[in-house]
């Protein structure tokens, strides 16, 4: 008797499946469109801070009509070649420490726009 119950169940399932397979789905629309509009804005703010350090010292001497010794040094004595004539003299000394500080702040804004449209018919 168990076999006949299983057989009957299988026959019922086959009948339901056959009926479902013959059914068709009919959409309730004929044509349509879908539109989409998306906007995105992004703002990025960057802060850049750079500090340059000098660990030693730099000493520079330049000039015209000036006697510059072989080993110029800070506090040395310099003299004119032709006294009374025009001359130029520049002496620069940078000791150890902070030699430069750079600070940059910038803001960048980007905007992205996407428009799309889909058209469908039956």
C-alpha positions in Angstrom: 0.0 0.0 0.0 2.9 2.4 0.6 3.9 2.0 -3.0 0.5 3.0 -4.3 0.5 6.2 -2.1 3.9 7.2 -3.5 2.7 6.4 -7.0 -0.4 8.5 -6.5 1.6 11.4 -5.2 3.9 11.3 -8.2 1.0 11.3 -10.6 -0.5 14.3 -8.9 2.8 16.2 -9.0 3.2 15.4 -12.8 -0.3 16.6 -13.5 0.3 19.9 -11.6 3.6 20.4 -13.3 2.2 19.7 -16.8 -0.6 22.3 -16.1 1.9 24.8 -14.9 4.2 24.3 -17.9 1.3 25.0 -20.3 0.5 28.4 -18.5 1.9 31.5 -20.0 2.7 34.8 -18.3 1.3 37.8 -20.0 2.8 41.2 -18.9 0.4 44.0 -18.1 2.4 46.6 -20.0 3.3 47.2 -23.7 6.0 49.9 -23.5 7.8 51.9 -20.9 10.9 54.0 -20.0 13.0 54.3 -16.9 15.1 57.4 -16.3 17.7 57.9 -13.7 19.6 61.1 -12.7 22.5 60.8 -10.2 24.7 63.6 -8.9 27.7 63.1 -6.6 29.9 65.8 -5.2 33.2 65.2 -3.3 35.3 67.8 -1.5 38.8 67.0 -0.4 40.8 69.3 1.7 44.6 68.7 2.0 47.0 70.3 4.4 50.7 70.0 3.6 53.2 71.2 6.2 56.9 70.7 5.5 59.8 71.8 7.7 63.3 71.7 6.3 66.1 71.4 8.8 69.8 72.2 8.3 72.2 70.3 10.4 75.4 72.2 9.6 76.2 75.7 8.5 76.5 77.4 5.1 78.7 80.4 4.6 78.8 82.2 1.2 80.9 85.3 0.1 80.6 86.9 -3.3 81.7 90.3 -4.7 83.5 92.4 -7.2 86.6 94.4 -6.5 87.0 92.5 -3.2 89.9 90.5 -1.9 88.5 87.1 -0.8 90.9 84.9 1.1 91.4 81.2 0.2 89.5 80.1 3.3 86.7 82.7 3.8 85.0 82.4 7.2 82.4 84.2 9.2 83.9 87.3 10.7 86.9 87.4 8.4 88.4 90.8 7.2 87.8 91.7 3.5 89.3 94.6 1.6 88.9 96.3 -1.7 91.3 95.6 -4.6 91.1 99.1 -6.0 90.2 101.4 -3.2 87.8 104.2 -4.1 86.3 102.3 -7.1 82.9 100.7 -7.3 82.5 97.3 -5.5 79.9 94.8 -4.5 80.0 92.5 -1.5 77.6 89.9 -0.2 78.1 87.7 2.9 75.5 85.0 3.8 75.6 82.7 6.9 73.0 80.0 7.6 73.5 78.1 10.9 72.0 74.9 12.0 68.2 74.8 12.6 65.0 75.4 10.6 65.9 76.7 7.1 62.4 76.8 5.6 58.8 76.1 6.5 56.3 75.5 3.7 52.5 75.3 4.4 50.0 74.6 1.7 46.3 74.1 2.1 44.2 73.3 -0.9 40.6 72.2 -1.4 39.5 70.3 -4.5 35.8 69.8 -5.3 34.7 67.3 -8.0 31.1 66.8 -9.2 30.0 63.7 -11.2 26.6 63.7 -13.1 25.1 60.6 -14.6 21.9 60.5 -16.6 20.5 57.3 -18.1 17.3 56.2 -19.8 16.1 52.7 -20.6 13.3 52.0 -23.1 11.6 48.7 -23.2 8.8 47.3 -25.3 6.9 44.0 -25.4 
